[in-house]
Amino acid sequence: MINFSADYTYLNDIEELGYTVIPNAINEELIIDLMADCYRINPQFSLAGIGRLNNLQIDDTIRKDKTFWFDGTSQAQLTYQATMESIRTTLNRTFFMGLFDYECHYAKYTEGDFYKKHVDAFKGRSNRVFTSVLYLNTPAQGGELVVYKTKSKEIEIIIKPRAGTLVLFESERFVHEVLPAIDNRYSIAGWFRKNASISGIIDPPR
């Protein structure tokens, strides 16, 4: 498992590029346990929506993946969340970001599933600061993550899903998409958040 705080390459990437790609970030045993957890809750995956809370909509012309939000009912989930908590602490210590918490869900893409171009946070309208994607399997074909250059239609990077690879990028900065899956693709999508509370009411997740 990557010692995020000790490997300055990835922190430098974040500072200079706004994103980083970390191969073999999570050990194989935890990846196996997370995949087993996906199979355990497989019937509970539901079609992903667009937006949050009262604005949540289902639109399969924009995205067709299925998701399951972490509910803390397995040791694999708890171990992964502890790992991301360590990364949150490192990001705060390094960049003085004031990241408040982390939310995440499993994402399942089956043949033909996609997620068209989008951003995970709109400037001044979201508390999501950093997006994370952890790949849980290595499909032979399809399901690539395409990240675009800032304010451009040019491609910054194309990332092929590989089990154990962790991707982090600035949520407001990068338009991105997931190309149509051919083989099944499992991942965990998550967000490090700031507390954008009003009058003491904590800004809700999801």
C-alpha positions as a Markdown table, in Angstrom:
| # | Residue | x | y | z |
|---|---|---|---|---|
| 1 | Met | 0.0 | 0.0 | 0.0 |
| 2 | Ile | 1.3 | 3.4 | -0.9 |
| 3 | Asn | 2.7 | 5.5 | 1.9 |
| 4 | Phe | 1.2 | 8.7 | 0.5 |
| 5 | Ser | 2.8 | 11.0 | 3.0 |
| 6 | Ala | 6.3 | 9.7 | 2.3 |
| 7 | Asp | 6.2 | 9.7 | -1.5 |
| 8 | Tyr | 6.5 | 13.3 | -2.6 |
| 9 | Thr | 6.2 | 12.4 | -6.3 |
| 10 | Tyr | 2.4 | 12.1 | -6.0 |
| 11 | Leu | 2.1 | 15.3 | -3.9 |
| 12 | Asn | 4.2 | 17.1 | -6.4 |
| 13 | Asp | 2.0 | 15.9 | -9.2 |
| 14 | Ile | -1.0 | 17.3 | -7.4 |
| 15 | Glu | 0.7 | 20.6 | -6.8 |
| 16 | Glu | 1.9 | 21.0 | -10.4 |
| 17 | Leu | -0.7 | 19.2 | -12.4 |
| 18 | Gly | -3.8 | 19.1 | -10.2 |
| 19 | Tyr | -4.0 | 15.3 | -10.5 |
| 20 | Thr | -2.0 | 12.2 | -9.9 |
| 21 | Val | -2.2 | 8.5 | -10.9 |
| 22 | Ile | -0.8 | 6.0 | -8.4 |
| 23 | Pro | -0.3 | 2.4 | -9.6 |
| 24 | Asn | -0.6 | -0.3 | -6.9 |
| 25 | Ala | -1.8 | 2.2 | -4.3 |
| 26 | Ile | -3.8 | -0.4 | -2.5 |
| 27 | Asn | -2.6 | -3.8 | -1.6 |
| 28 | Glu | -3.9 | -6.9 | -3.4 |
| 29 | Glu | -5.6 | -8.3 | -0.3 |
| 30 | Leu | -7.7 | -5.3 | 0.3 |
| 31 | Ile | -8.6 | -5.1 | -3.4 |
| 32 | Ile | -9.8 | -8.8 | -3.2 |
| 33 | Asp | -11.8 | -8.0 | -0.1 |
| 34 | Leu | -13.4 | -4.9 | -1.8 |
| 35 | Met | -14.4 | -6.9 | -4.8 |
| 36 | Ala | -15.9 | -9.6 | -2.6 |
| 37 | Asp | -17.9 | -6.9 | -0.9 |
| 38 | Cys | -19.1 | -5.7 | -4.3 |
| 39 | Tyr | -20.3 | -9.3 | -5.1 |
| 40 | Arg | -22.0 | -9.4 | -1.6 |
| 41 | Ile | -24.1 | -6.3 | -2.2 |
| 42 | Asn | -24.4 | -6.8 | -6.0 |
| 43 | Pro | -28.3 | -7.0 | -5.9 |
| 44 | Gln | -28.3 | -3.6 | -4.1 |
| 45 | Phe | -26.5 | -1.6 | -6.8 |
| 46 | Ser | -28.9 | 1.0 | -8.3 |
| 47 | Leu | -28.8 | 3.1 | -11.4 |
| 48 | Ala | -26.7 | 6.2 | -10.7 |
| 49 | Gly | -28.3 | 9.7 | -10.7 |
| 50 | Ile | -27.2 | 13.2 | -11.7 |
| 51 | Gly | -27.2 | 15.9 | -9.0 |
| 52 | Arg | -27.6 | 15.7 | -5.3 |
| 53 | Leu | -30.5 | 15.5 | -2.8 |
| 54 | Asn | -33.7 | 17.0 | -4.1 |
| 55 | Asn | -32.1 | 17.7 | -7.5 |
| 56 | Leu | -31.2 | 14.1 | -8.0 |
| 57 | Gln | -32.3 | 12.8 | -11.4 |
| 58 | Ile | -31.9 | 9.6 | -13.4 |
| 59 | Asp | -30.7 | 10.2 | -16.9 |
| 60 | Asp | -29.3 | 7.2 | -18.8 |
| 61 | Thr | -28.3 | 9.4 | -21.7 |
| 62 | Ile | -25.6 | 11.0 | -19.5 |
| 63 | Arg | -24.6 | 8.0 | -17.3 |
| 64 | Lys | -25.5 | 4.4 | -17.1 |
| 65 | Asp | -23.4 | 3.0 | -14.3 |
| 66 | Lys | -24.8 | 1.5 | -11.1 |
| 67 | Thr | -23.7 | 2.5 | -7.7 |
| 68 | Phe | -23.8 | 1.6 | -4.0 |
| 69 | Trp | -22.9 | 4.1 | -1.4 |
| 70 | Phe | -20.6 | 2.9 | 1.4 |
| 71 | Asp | -22.7 | 2.0 | 4.5 |
| 72 | Gly | -19.9 | 0.7 | 6.8 |
| 73 | Thr | -21.3 | -2.9 | 6.9 |
| 74 | Ser | -18.1 | -4.6 | 5.9 |
| 75 | Gln | -14.5 | -4.6 | 7.2 |
| 76 | Ala | -13.3 | -3.9 | 3.6 |
| 77 | Gln | -15.2 | -0.7 | 3.5 |
| 78 | Leu | -13.9 | 0.4 | 7.0 |
| 79 | Thr | -10.3 | -0.4 | 6.0 |
| 80 | Tyr | -10.6 | 1.5 | 2.8 |
| 81 | Gln | -12.2 | 4.5 | 4.5 |
| 82 | Ala | -9.3 | 4.5 | 7.1 |
| 83 | Thr | -6.8 | 4.5 | 4.2 |
| 84 | Met | -8.6 | 7.5 | 2.6 |
| 85 | Glu | -8.7 | 9.3 | 6.0 |
| 86 | Ser | -4.9 | 9.0 | 6.1 |
| 87 | Ile | -4.7 | 10.6 | 2.6 |
| 88 | Arg | -7.1 | 13.3 | 3.7 |
| 89 | Thr | -4.8 | 14.1 | 6.6 |
| 90 | Thr | -1.8 | 14.3 | 4.3 |
| 91 | Leu | -3.5 | 16.6 | 1.8 |
| 92 | Asn | -4.5 | 18.9 | 4.7 |
| 93 | Arg | -1.1 | 19.0 | 6.2 |
| 94 | Thr | 0.6 | 19.5 | 2.8 |
| 95 | Phe | -1.7 | 22.0 | 1.1 |
| 96 | Phe | -3.6 | 23.5 | 4.1 |
| 97 | Met | -6.9 | 22.6 | 2.4 |
| 98 | Gly | -9.3 | 22.2 | 5.3 |
| 99 | Leu | -10.7 | 19.0 | 4.0 |
| 100 | Phe | -13.5 | 18.0 | 6.3 |
| 101 | Asp | -14.5 | 14.4 | 5.3 |
| 102 | Tyr | -14.7 | 11.8 | 2.6 |
| 103 | Glu | -17.7 | 10.2 | 0.9 |
| 104 | Cys | -17.6 | 7.3 | -1.6 |
| 105 | His | -19.5 | 4.7 | -3.4 |
| 106 | Tyr | -18.9 | 1.5 | -5.4 |
| 107 | Ala | -19.4 | 2.0 | -9.2 |
| 108 | Lys | -20.2 | -0.9 | -11.6 |
| 109 | Tyr | -20.0 | -0.5 | -15.3 |
| 110 | Thr | -21.3 | -3.4 | -17.4 |
| 111 | Glu | -21.2 | -3.7 | -21.2 |
| 112 | Gly | -22.3 | -0.4 | -22.8 |
| 113 | Asp | -22.3 | 1.6 | -19.6 |
| 114 | Phe | -20.7 | 5.1 | -19.7 |
| 115 | Tyr | -20.6 | 8.5 | -18.0 |
| 116 | Lys | -20.4 | 11.4 | -20.4 |
| 117 | Lys | -18.3 | 14.6 | -19.9 |
| 118 | His | -18.9 | 16.3 | -16.6 |
| 119 | Val | -17.3 | 18.0 | -13.6 |
| 120 | Asp | -17.7 | 16.7 | -10.1 |
| 121 | Ala | -18.0 | 20.2 | -8.6 |
| 122 | Phe | -19.1 | 23.6 | -9.8 |
| 123 | Lys | -17.0 | 26.6 | -8.6 |
| 124 | Gly | -18.6 | 28.1 | -5.5 |
| 125 | Arg | -21.5 | 25.6 | -5.5 |
| 126 | Ser | -20.1 | 22.5 | -4.1 |
| 127 | Asn | -18.0 | 21.3 | -1.2 |
| 128 | Arg | -16.2 | 18.6 | -3.2 |
| 129 | Val | -12.5 | 19.5 | -3.5 |
| 130 | Phe | -10.7 | 16.3 | -4.6 |
| 131 | Thr | -12.1 | 13.4 | -6.6 |
| 132 | Ser | -10.7 | 9.9 | -6.1 |
| 133 | Val | -11.1 | 6.8 | -8.3 |
| 134 | Leu | -9.8 | 3.4 | -7.2 |
| 135 | Tyr | -10.0 | 0.6 | -9.7 |
| 136 | Leu | -11.0 | -2.8 | -8.3 |
| 137 | Asn | -10.5 | -4.9 | -11.4 |
| 138 | Thr | -8.6 | -4.8 | -14.7 |
| 139 | Pro | -11.0 | -5.2 | -17.6 |
| 140 | Ala | -9.5 | -6.3 | -20.9 |
| 141 | Gln | -11.3 | -3.6 | -22.9 |
| 142 | Gly | -13.3 | -0.4 | -22.3 |
| 143 | Gly | -14.2 | 1.8 | -19.4 |
| 144 | Glu | -11.2 | 4.2 | -19.7 |
| 145 | Leu | -11.2 | 7.5 | -17.7 |
| 146 | Val | -10.6 | 10.5 | -20.0 |
| 147 | Val | -9.5 | 13.7 | -18.2 |
| 148 | Tyr | -9.5 | 16.9 | -20.3 |
| 149 | Lys | -7.2 | 19.9 | -20.1 |
| 150 | Thr | -8.5 | 22.8 | -18.1 |
| 151 | Lys | -11.0 | 24.9 | -20.1 |
| 152 | Ser | -10.1 | 22.9 | -23.2 |
| 153 | Lys | -11.5 | 20.1 | -25.4 |
| 154 | Glu | -8.0 | 18.6 | -25.6 |
| 155 | Ile | -7.3 | 15.4 | -23.7 |
| 156 | Glu | -4.9 | 15.7 | -20.7 |
| 157 | Ile | -4.7 | 12.0 | -20.0 |
| 158 | Ile | -6.5 | 8.7 | -20.6 |
| 159 | Ile | -6.3 | 6.2 | -17.8 |
| 160 | Lys | -7.0 | 2.5 | -18.3 |
| 161 | Pro | -8.6 | 0.7 | -15.4 |
| 162 | Arg | -6.1 | -1.5 | -13.5 |
| 163 | Ala | -6.8 | -3.1 | -10.2 |
| 164 | Gly | -5.1 | -1.2 | -7.4 |
| 165 | Thr | -4.6 | 2.1 | -9.3 |
| 166 | Leu | -5.8 | 5.2 | -7.5 |
| 167 | Val | -6.5 | 8.5 | -9.3 |
| 168 | Leu | -6.8 | 11.8 | -7.6 |
| 169 | Phe | -7.8 | 15.1 | -9.2 |
| 170 | Glu | -9.2 | 18.5 | -8.4 |
| 171 | Ser | -13.0 | 18.2 | -8.6 |
| 172 | Glu | -13.8 | 21.7 | -9.9 |
| 173 | Arg | -10.9 | 21.9 | -12.4 |
| 174 | Phe | -11.2 | 18.8 | -14.7 |
| 175 | Val | -13.9 | 17.8 | -17.0 |
| 176 | His | -13.8 | 14.0 | -17.4 |
| 177 | Glu | -15.7 | 11.1 | -18.7 |
| 178 | Val | -15.8 | 7.3 | -18.6 |
| 179 | Leu | -15.8 | 5.7 | -22.0 |
| 180 | Pro | -18.3 | 2.8 | -22.7 |
| 181 | Ala | -17.4 | -0.4 | -20.9 |
| 182 | Ile | -16.9 | -3.6 | -22.8 |
| 183 | Asp | -15.9 | -5.8 | -19.9 |
| 184 | Asn | -17.3 | -5.4 | -16.4 |
| 185 | Arg | -15.5 | -2.5 | -14.6 |
| 186 | Tyr | -15.6 | -2.1 | -10.8 |
| 187 | Ser | -14.3 | 0.9 | -9.0 |
| 188 | Ile | -14.8 | 3.2 | -6.0 |
| 189 | Ala | -15.5 | 6.8 | -6.7 |
| 190 | Gly | -15.1 | 9.2 | -3.8 |
| 191 | Trp | -14.7 | 12.9 | -2.8 |
| 192 | Phe | -12.7 | 14.7 | -0.2 |
| 193 | Arg | -15.0 | 17.6 | 1.0 |
| 194 | Lys | -14.8 | 20.9 | 2.7 |
| 195 | Asn | -17.4 | 21.8 | 5.3 |
| 196 | Ala | -19.6 | 24.3 | 3.5 |
| 197 | Ser | -22.1 | 24.5 | 6.4 |
| 198 | Ile | -24.5 | 27.3 | 7.0 |
| 199 | Ser | -25.7 | 28.3 | 10.5 |
| 200 | Gly | -24.1 | 25.2 | 12.0 |
| 201 | Ile | -25.8 | 22.8 | 9.7 |
| 202 | Ile | -23.3 | 20.5 | 8.0 |
| 203 | Asp | -23.5 | 20.4 | 4.2 |
| 204 | Pro | -25.0 | 17.0 | 3.4 |
| 205 | Pro | -23.2 | 14.3 | 1.4 |
| 206 | Arg | -24.2 | 12.9 | -2.0 |
